Amino acid sequence: MKIKHALLYLFVLLLFWQCNNPQTEILQSPQPLLGVTSQRGMVVSAREEASKIGRDIMQQGGNAFDAMVATEMALAVCYPNAGNLGGGGFMVYRTHKGEVGALDYREKAPLLASKDMYLDQNNTYLRDKSKTGGLAVGVPGTIAGIFKAHHKFGSLPIQTILRPVILLAKNGFKITEKQAAQLNNYSAVIKKTNKENSLYTKKFKPGDVFVNKALAATLQEISNKGRSAFYQGDIAKTLVRFLQKNGGIISLKDLENYQAIWREPIIFNYKDLRIISMSPPSSGGICLAQILKTTANFPIASYGHNTTKTTQVLVEAQRRAYADRSHYLGDPDFIDIPVDSLLSDAYLKKRMESFSFQGATPSHQIKHGNLLAPESKETTHYSIVDSYGNAIAVTTTLNASFGSKLYSKELGFFLNNEMDDFSAKPGAPNLFGLIGADANAIAPQKRMLSSMTPTLIERDNKLWMTLGTPGGSTIITSVLQTILNVYEFNMSMQQAVDAPRFHHQWLPDVVRVEATSFDTKTIKSLESKGYVVDYKNPSIIGKVDAILVLPDGSFEAGADKRGDDTAVGF
């Protein structure tokens, strides 16, 4: 009997361990843990209010592009640390006819910007100048972006689309526990930057209703008068006056000159997947392609999810891609980017010649590759599919949380600090620790390099997945691992976005792992091979929002558990 009791005790202990081990929870579940499913359409975003508004627009007969406008603007209301009117972003799309493309509404440097604008007379980098206050602000592109998308693909009147968004700003939304903590955490720096109290300098608690009448009025003006209200009308004049009062250099001419641009996306294959991702000035598509094309040469499914060998392959591929990012990538309107060479199989194979499973390749030994031939963190992402067969992936940002921390009380929104994404001083790290070179140096009217990676995937010539994430420099690696989680490790969409993640970006030479997500044995194994592993950092890596097309044609959403992210379908 004692033996039986002992065996029973061991069984209970094993069961307890499995239930509390994050890897086991994801990989050993007897049935796939599905996210929200729907038959006709789906929106997944950082906030339930935004997802519902996007869904409602589609139920009124609108398409994914109408829902894009509604969701983007709703996030500006209820997710103001990243959703925005004063920032920019990227969209990748696939129409019901199978046509694909990309929209670049990234911010631009003002006409008065200069290469050395953040250096003093001793060539010292004045870090705060590119991060906080008026001089950190790039020319906003979000309003131009939504009108560009709507003009080409929209089906409902802009007034119909914006009506529920304006009501959301007027009537307010309930603050969540995570949002209350964030607002309270940033209230002091917002007050310091603006030198006055505002809606955002109050103390909040979960359940408080947040009303922004100034933003409602701004959105109503845009609804009434269109794009020109923001770039030429009273909003533009108020915005320029506010920025110049706070040390900014953006002029009315900067706003009048701004244009969103249609781009050719980065398209490549990973085994039987056709992947469509964002092109420069985003580094996302090229880096994602480099890492996945390198990974395809290794049988990572047989190695296992987040095992030592799988982690090694991905870390070493990431290390090399981020080194190339630093040297070669920037605004394609200003520099020539050797995309074909960077993505060639021969080049990528040569880049991995120094890799061995026996140990890490130190980053100081890895520079950018030599080509043989003449490619915030508090960001937010949303994915949408509609009943007509259209799909979009959109990532939009202010860069840091609440951007430059400059808040216009008169207009009701924050301004970005995207100027920090330039190489203010080659070799000096930006907000996310990324090192830049001359390819991403500041120049008037130039778009700064980004890590945003909105991505669509086809399988068997049909839409298979749409995804993206916030996370600054970790965006690319979060998207990468989510794709592999579904394709190589047979996870559901929800399991794939919830799974533990890790990140390496060349410099600093550290493998960052989400706290308590990796087993001790794997961490010790990596350390024994020379990897420096940061596994105690409490910060999260990405908040992926994705949609997977299931075999029967229905949709499964993955709304990341790390945030308040919510999927709403119909």
N, C-alpha and C positions, 0 to 999 in steps of 0.2 A: 504493500500500500504506500510505503514511503517513496518507493521509486515512482509510482504513478503520480503521487502528489508533486514530486520533484519535476517530472516531465510536464505536468500541467502548469506548474509555476514558470518553467522555461518557455512554454508555449505562450503564456500570457505576456511574459516579458518581451518576447519576439514580436508579438502582435502590437504591443505598446510602442516598441521602437519603430516598427514600420509606419504606424499612424503618425508618428512625430518626426519622421525623416522626410524632408522636403523632396528629395529625389525619389524615394519610395512612393510617396503619395502620388507623384505624377506618372511614374513609369510602371508601377505595379497595380494600378487600378484595374479591376476585372473588366469593367466597361469604360470606354472613353468618356471622360467628363466633358460633356458638350456645353458650349456656351448657349446664348440665346439663339434660337433658330427662327426662320421665317420663310415664307414661300415667295413673296413678290418683291420685297425691297428691304433694305437695312441701312441704318446709320449707326455708327459707333464713334463716340467722341469722348472728350474729357468730362462732359457734364450731361446729366440726364435731360435738363431743360433744352440744351442745344440739339441733342439727338432727337427729342420729341418734335421740336419745331421743324427740323429737316424731314422727319418722317411725315409730319402733317402736310408739308408742302407737296410731297410726292403723292400722298393720298388725295390731294386736290387736283391731281392730274399733272403736276410738275415732274420734271425729270431730275436726274442726278445733279445736273449743273444748276438748276434752280435751287435744289436742296443744298448745294455747295454754298451759294450766296447766303441762304438763310442760316445755315449752320455756322459759317464763318462769322457772321455778324452777331449771332446769338452767343457765341463764345466770347466775343468782345464785351458783351454785357455781363455774362455770369462767370467768366473765367478770365478776369482782367489782368492777371499776372502774365498771361501769354496770348490769349485771344486779343484781337487788336483792330484798331483803325490806324494806329500810329506805327505799324511795323511792316512786315512783308512776308513772302513765302513762295512756295512752289506747288504746282499741281501736275500730276501725271494722269492722263485719261485714256480710256478705251471706249469707243462708241459701240452701239449695238451692231454696227457693220464691221467691227473689227479694226477700225482705224485707231491709231494710237498717236499721242503727241504729248507735249509738255508746255506748261505756261510758267514763265519766270516773272514774278512780281517782287523780286528781291529789292531791298533798299539800295540807294546809290549814294556815293559821296557827293556833298554839295559842290557847286562851282568854285567856291573859295577854299576848298580842301587842298592840302599839299602833303607831299611825302613825309616831311619832317614836322608836321603840325603838333605832334605829341612829344617832341624832343626839346630840351632847353638848350641854352647856348653851349653847354658842356656835353651835348649829345646824350644826356641822361633821359631815359624814357619816363615821362610823367604818367604813370599808370592810371591814376584816377581820372585823368582828363578824358580818356577814351571809354570810360566805364560809367561815369555818373555826370549828370548835368547836360547843359545844352550842346557843348562841343562834341558829345558822344553820339549825337543823333544823326542818323542817315535819312535821306529823303524817303518818306514812307511810300510803300507800293501797294498796300492791301486793297484800298478802294479801287485803284486802277485795275488790279487783278480780278476782282469780282465782276466789274463791269465788262472787262475784256472777255471773260468766260461767258457771261450772260449774253453779250452781244452775238457771240458765235453760236452758242448752243442752247441758250435759255428759251423757255416756251411760255412761262407766265410773266405778267407785267411785274416790274421791279417793285411797284407799290404793293402788290399782293404778297410778294415774298417778304418784304421788310415789315409789313404790318404787325405780325406776331412778335417780331424782334423789338419793335418800338414799344409794344405793350409790355413786354418783359422788362424793359428798362424803366418804364413808368410805374408799373405795379410792383416790381421787385421780385426777388427770388430768395429762397431760404439758404443761408450759409451752412455748409456742412462742417463737421468737426475738423477735418483736415484744412479746409479753407479758413476757418476762424483762426486756427493756429498760425497759418501762413500770414494772414493779414496782420495779426498782432505782432508777429515777428518782424514785419517790414515797416510798421507804422512809424517808428522812430527815424529811420533813414529817409523815408518819404517826407516826413516833416522837415528834417534837416536840409534835404535837397531843395525843397520848395519854399522853405522859410515861412511856412504858414500851415494852419490846420486845414483839413479837407475831409471829405467822406472817408478817406483811407487812413486817417490818423486817429480814428476812434478805436475803442476797444470792442471786440466782437465776441459773441459766444454762439455756439451751434444753435441753429433755429432762428437767429435774427433775420429779419427781412431787409435785404439790401436794395434800395431804390436809387437810381441815378437819372434824375430828371434832365440834367444837362446833356447827358449822352442821348437820351430819348429825343431831345430837341435837335441835336446834331444829326441823328439818324433820320429824323423827319425831314430836315433840310435836304439831305442826300436823296431821300425818297422822292421829294418834290422836284428837285432840280437836277438830279443825276450826278454823274462823275464830276462835272465842272464845279459843283458846289464845293467840293473838297480841294480841288487843284487850282481854281481860279476865283471862286466866289468869296462870300463873307467868312466861311470856315478857313479858307486859305489865308486870308488877311489876319484873322484872329490868331491862327497858328503861328505865322511868321512873327507877328508882334510878340507873342508869348515866348517863342524860342530866342529871339534876339535880346529880349529882356533878361533871359537866363544864360547869356553867353554863347548862344548858338550862332551858326553862320548860314543857315538855310534861308534862301530868299524866295520871293514870289516867282522869280524866273526858274528856280530849281523845281518848284511844284508844277509850273506850267509846262516845263520840258519833260517831266517824268512820263515814261511809257512802259507798260508791261509788254513782254516780248514772248512770242511763240518760239519754242526751241524744238530741235530734234532730240528725243530722249536717247539715253544710252540703252541699247538693246543687245542682249547676249544670251547664250544658252548655258544652262547648268543641267547636264544630262538630258532628260527629255522635257525640261522646263524652258520656256521662253520668257525671259525677264525683261521688263520695261521699267527703267528707273530714271532718276533725274540727272540731267546733264549739267556741265558747268554753266554758271558759277557755283553750282553745288558740286562738292567732291563725292557726294553719296553714291551716284551710279557707277563712277569709275572705280572707286575703292571697293564697293560691293562686288563688282565684276572681277576685279583682281583677286579678291579673297576667295570667291566662290569658284572661279576657274582654277585656282591653285588647289583648293580643297578637293575638287573633282578627281584629282590624281591619287587620292587616299581613300581606302575603304572605311570611312569613319563609322558607318552603321555597324560594322563588325567590331569596332573598337568600343562602342557603347557611348551613351549620352554623358557628357561632362566627365569622362574618364581622363586619366593622365594623358594617354596618347591622342585622344580627340582634342583635348585642351591644347596640347603642344602644337598640333597641326594648325589650329585656328589662330593661336597666339602668334606663331611665326609668320603666318600669312598676313595677319593684321599688322605686325611690326613692319613688314616690308611695304605694305600698301600705304601706311601712314607716313613712312619716310618719303615715298614718291609724292604723296599728297603735298607735303611740305615744300617740295622743290618745284614741281611742275604745274600745279593747278592754280587757277585764278579766273578772272573774268575773260571769257573767250572773245569779247569785243575789243580787248586790249592786248592780249597775248595769244600766241599760237600754242595750242595744247596738242601734243602728239598722241591723240587718243588711240589710234590703231596700233601704234608701237607699244603703248603701255598695256594694251589688252591682248597682245599677240601671245600665242602659246609658247613660242620659243623664248621670248623675253621673260615670261613668268616662270618658266622652267629653270632658266638660268638664275633667277633671283633666289630660288630655293635650293640651289646647289650646296650652299653652306649649312643647310639644316640637317640635323641629326637627332634621332630620338634619344641619343645618349645624354644630351644636355642642351641648355638654352644657347641661343646665339645672342650675345650681348648687343644692345642697341648701339653702343659706341663703335661696333664693328660694322654696323649696317648704315650705309648712306643711301641716297637715292640711286636708282639703277642707271647704268650707262646705256642709252638707247643707240641701237645700230642704224636706225632709220630716222630720214627727216620726217591728253589725256591724263539752346540753353537749357543751356541746360533746361531752362523753363520755356521751352517751345511747346507747341501742342499739335497733335495730329488727329485727323478724322478720315474715316473711310466710308464710302457710300456706294451702294449698288441700287439700281432701280428696276422696275418691272419691264422696262423696254429693252434691257440688256446693256445699258451704259454703266460704266464704273469709273470712279475717281479715287485717287489717293492724294490728300492735301496736307502739307506741313506748313505751319505758319508760326511766327515768333516775334517777340520783342527783344530777343537774345537772352539777357539775364531776366530773372524774375522781376516783373514790373519795369523791365528795360532800364532806361537811364534814371528811373525814379522820378522823372519830371512828369507832373500831372497837371493838365490844364483844367482848372475848375470850371472855366467858361464853356469848354467843349466836352468835358466829361471823360477824357481818355488819357492814357499814358503814352509817352514817346519812347521809341527804341533806343538801345545803345549799340547798334550794329557796327559802328565805326571801329569797335574793339575787335571785330572779326578780320580786319585788315592786318597786315604785318606792319604795325606801327614802327617797329624797329626790328629788322631781320635778325632772327635768332632769339628774340625775347618772347616768352610764352604769353598767350592771351588769357582770358578769363578761364578757359577750360584746359590750360596747360599746353595748347597746341603751338608748335613752332612754325613760323612762316618764313618765306623768302621773298625775293624781289618780284616773283610772279604775282604775289598778292599785296604788293606795295600800294599805298594810298595814291589815288589820282582823281582829279575832278571828274564827276559823272561815272566813275567806275563802280561796278558792283563787287562787294566783298565776298570772299570765298565762304562757303557754307558746308555744313555736314548733313543738312537735311536730306532725307532719303525716301520720299514718297515713292512707292513701288507697286506695280501691277505684275501679275504672273499669269501666263497662259500655259495650259497643258492640253495636248491633243487639239490645238487650234481653238480652244475655248477658254474663257476666263476661268481662272482657278483660285486666285487670291488677290486681295488688295490690302496693303499694310503700310505702316510707318510708325514713327514714335518721336517724342521729344527726347532730350538727353544730351544736348551739346555734342561733344566729341564721341559719346557712346551711342549716338543714333545709328551709325553704320553697323556697328557690331551687334546691336540689339535686333535690327532688322535681319541681319545675317543669321543669327542663331534661331530666330523665330521661324524662318523659312526651313532651315535644316531640321528643326524640331518636328515639323509636320512631315517633311519629305523623307528624311532619313530615319527618324526615330518614331514615326507612326503616331504622333500625338494628335489629339483633337486641336481645333483652333484655340479653344480656351486654355487647354493644358499648355500649348506652345507659348502663349503670351505670359502665362503665370510661371513658367519654368525658371529656375535659377540661371542667372547670366553672369558672364565675366567679360573683361575688356582689357585690351592692350593697345596703346596708340604710339608706339615707337619711343617717344620721350614724354614723361619720365619712364624709365625701364622697369615698370611695375605691372604685374598682372592683378587687376582689381577684381575682386570677387564679392558678390553681395553677402553681407554678414550672415553667418549660420546656414548658408545655402549649400556649401560643399562639405563633403565628409572629410574628416581629419586625415584619413589615409591618403586621399588624393592630394591634399595640400602638402603633406610631408613628402610625398613622392615628387611633386613638382619642385619643392625646395631642394631636395637632394640632387636634382638635375641642374641647379643653378638659377632657378626662377625666383624672383622676389615677389611674394604673394601678399597682397593686402586683403585680408579676409575679415578684418574687424571694423572696417569702415561702415557706419550705419546707413550711408546714403544708398539710394536705389539706383539701378541702371536701367534707364528707359521706362516708358509707360506705353507699351505697344497697343494700338487699336487696329484690328484686322478683321477681315471677312473672308471665309473660305466657301467656295461653291462645292456642295456635297454631291455625291454621285447621282442623286435623284434630281439635281437641279435646284434644290433649296439652299438656303444660306445659313452658315453658322458663324456667329460673331465671336471674337475674342476681345473682351474689354478688360484691360489690365487691372488686376486686383491691387496694384501698388497705388492707385489713385481712386478718384470718385468716378472713373470712367464707366460709361453705361452704353449698352446697345439697345436700340429700339427698332423693331421690325414690324412688318405687316404682311 
